[in-house]
Amino acid sequence: IFYFIREQQAENAFLKNQVTIDHLTKKKNRYYLDKFAKDKMLLLEKSGKSTSMIILDIDFFKSVNDDFGHDKGDEVLQELARKLETTFRKEDSVTRLGGEEFIILLYDSNLKTAEHLAERARRIVELTDFGLKRPLTISLGVAEKQPGESFNELYKRADDALYTAKAMGRNQVSLSKESEFVPSLEVDP
């Protein structure tokens, strides 16, 4: 009986891993965000701790696929994921949202810490040789969760900051200001 229980537990762990991990980059995926990250953010808020979010996007990634092929694009995504994993803290959550976009949830982190880590990631990526014969850069949007703010509201502010970074010329970090948060009646599922 114990053998079958261990086998079932191993199978369950394997299936959970299959559902929550992006197969290309081996980082957490959108399902992870929807099922686990939101709950963790709420627990931190209840204990008086903050969460910050960084959304990053590879600048002109379409040209990587167009000029070097999708296989090289996949290699770039994998190497970027490895760089992000070593750039951020162990307790942070590096998640591939899809395509060339990643979200990093910085648990127990304020906006200043998030800005510092985002800038460090930007510099590391800019200095990394991805084998493209040209630099690869990223744009990043950063926001700190405000009391009562939903995951979706935080995401929107970080995403707006990302678009500001892109509009300002790319290869930079843009911060969402606390004053940009306007509470809504939205309820996270």
C-alpha positions as a printed Julia matrix, in Angstrom:
189×3 Matrix{Float64}:
   0.0    0.0     0.0
   2.81   2.43    0.92
   4.44   1.8    -2.46
   1.23   2.78   -4.29
   0.8    5.88   -2.13
   4.38   6.98   -2.9
   3.8    6.31   -6.59
   0.58   8.35   -6.54
   2.32  11.22   -4.72
   5.15  11.2    -7.27
   2.65  11.17  -10.14
   0.72  14.08   -8.59
   3.93  16.1    -8.16
   4.88  15.36  -11.77
   1.47  16.5   -13.05
   1.56  19.7   -10.97
   4.98  20.45  -12.41
   3.73  19.82  -15.95
   0.84  22.25  -15.48
   2.76  25.09  -13.78
   6.06  25.1   -15.72
   6.73  26.56  -19.17
   8.33  23.75  -21.15
  10.64  25.97  -23.21
  12.19  28.08  -20.45
  11.57  25.8   -17.44
  10.16  28.8   -15.54
   6.74  29.16  -13.99
   3.87  29.89  -16.38
   0.6   31.83  -16.54
  -1.29  29.0   -14.84
   1.05  29.32  -11.86
   0.25  33.03  -11.62
  -3.48  32.4   -11.76
  -3.53  29.55   -9.26
  -0.79  30.29   -6.73
   0.78  33.75   -6.98
  -2.41  35.69   -6.26
  -2.94  33.77   -3.01
   0.65  34.33   -1.93
   0.32  38.08   -2.54
  -2.82  38.19   -0.38
  -1.08  36.33    2.45
   1.85  38.75    2.33
  -0.49  41.74    2.41
  -2.32  40.32    5.43
   1.02  39.99    7.23
   1.95  43.6     6.36
   4.47  42.74    3.65
   4.53  44.16    0.15
   4.79  42.58   -3.28
   6.21  44.26   -6.34
   5.8   43.21   -9.95
   8.16  43.6   -12.88
   6.93  42.97  -16.4
   9.65  42.77  -19.01
   9.61  42.37  -22.74
  12.48  41.71  -25.15
  12.93  44.72  -27.42
  12.38  43.95  -31.12
  12.17  40.2   -30.51
  10.32  39.66  -33.79
  13.49  40.67  -35.63
  15.41  37.92  -33.79
  13.0   35.31  -35.13
  12.93  36.95  -38.59
  16.71  37.34  -38.92
  17.94  34.19  -37.14
  14.99  31.78  -37.15
  12.65  30.53  -34.48
  15.15  27.99  -33.16
  17.55  30.82  -32.32
  14.64  32.77  -30.85
  13.91  29.81  -28.57
  17.59  29.69  -27.52
  17.46  33.4   -26.69
  14.35  32.88  -24.54
  16.01  29.99  -22.71
  19.19  31.96  -22.05
  17.21  35.0   -20.94
  15.25  32.81  -18.5
  18.54  31.48  -17.05
  19.86  35.04  -16.68
  16.68  36.17  -14.95
  16.79  33.23  -12.55
  20.31  34.17  -11.44
  19.59  37.92  -11.37
  16.64  37.81   -9.01
  16.46  36.46   -5.5
  15.61  32.84   -4.75
  12.3   33.82   -3.14
  11.19  35.82   -6.2
   9.02  34.23   -8.87
  10.25  34.39  -12.48
   7.34  33.54  -14.77
   7.1   33.39  -18.54
   3.83  35.05  -19.41
   4.08  34.07  -23.06
   6.02  34.98  -26.18
   8.9   37.22  -25.14
   7.21  38.58  -22.02
   8.12  37.67  -18.44
   6.71  38.66  -15.06
   8.78  38.68  -11.92
   6.94  38.81   -8.62
   9.16  40.18   -5.87
   7.74  38.98   -2.59
   8.34  41.17    0.47
   9.8   43.93   -1.73
   9.07  47.61   -2.04
   9.28  49.72   -5.21
  12.87  50.84   -4.56
  14.12  47.24   -4.27
  12.14  46.25   -7.36
  13.59  49.17   -9.33
  17.12  48.2    -8.31
  16.62  44.57   -9.33
  14.94  45.55  -12.6
  17.82  47.85  -13.52
  20.32  45.13  -12.65
  18.47  42.69  -14.94
  18.4   45.28  -17.74
  22.17  45.8   -17.52
  22.96  42.09  -17.35
  20.84  41.34  -20.42
  22.36  44.25  -22.35
  25.88  42.94  -21.61
  25.12  39.28  -22.38
  26.23  37.8   -25.69
  23.21  35.93  -27.0
  25.06  34.99  -30.21
  23.15  37.49  -32.34
  26.06  39.68  -33.45
  24.14  42.58  -31.93
  23.01  43.49  -28.44
  19.73  42.26  -27.06
  17.84  44.61  -24.74
  14.76  44.51  -22.58
  12.24  47.07  -21.39
  10.78  46.76  -17.92
   7.75  48.13  -16.09
   7.69  48.07  -12.29
   4.87  48.53   -9.76
   4.44  47.93   -6.03
   1.15  46.44   -4.83
  -0.95  48.91   -2.9
  -3.25  47.87   -0.02
  -6.46  46.46   -1.43
  -5.13  46.37   -4.98
  -6.01  43.25   -6.96
  -3.54  41.22   -8.95
  -5.11  42.46  -12.18
  -4.86  46.12  -11.1
  -1.2   45.65  -10.17
  -0.59  43.92  -13.49
  -2.19  46.81  -15.39
  -0.01  49.4   -13.65
   3.18  47.39  -14.3
   2.11  46.81  -17.91
   1.41  50.53  -18.39
   4.89  51.27  -17.01
   6.35  48.75  -19.49
   4.65  50.56  -22.37
   6.04  53.84  -21.05
   9.56  52.34  -21.11
   9.03  51.26  -24.72
   7.61  54.64  -25.72
  10.6   56.4   -24.14
  13.01  54.5   -26.39
  13.23  50.96  -24.95
  16.11  49.39  -23.01
  15.02  51.04  -19.77
  13.07  50.67  -16.54
   9.89  52.64  -15.96
   8.11  52.9   -12.61
   4.41  53.03  -11.95
   3.7   55.63   -9.34
   1.6   54.83   -6.29
  -0.7   57.68   -7.26
  -1.6   55.87  -10.49
  -3.54  53.25   -8.49
  -7.23  53.99   -8.43
  -9.17  51.36   -6.48
 -11.92  49.67   -8.44
 -14.72  47.31   -7.58
 -12.99  44.55   -9.56
 -12.69  41.23   -7.78
  -9.95  38.76   -8.67
 -11.3   35.28   -9.37
